[in-house]
Amino acid sequence: MVARVIVYTTPFCGYCRMAVAYLGKKGIRPELIDVSGDDEKREWLVETTGRRTVPQVFINDQPVGGYTDLVALDRSGGLDPLLGL
């Protein structure tokens, strides 16, 4: 079963677009949640991930980090199993 993927993003974030494109190459269409102007959602992200930056990628409700973390996870062979591929 393919995983549920959520990317917390902002409209002008280049790394956000790269993360979405990277997932797209694997056939994954993530749910996008725009956190620009949403102070509560951004505070929740900081509490949950320890990071203030976007993108923040969640796979099956577990944070995996940003774009570079996503690529590193894929290169280590850990991404496809999480995605259910």
Protein Blocks (a to p, Z undefined) as FASTA:
>chain_A
ZZdddddddfklmklmmmmmmmmmnopacddddfehilklmmmmmmmnopabdcdddeeh
iaebdfklmmmmmmnopmmmmnoZZ
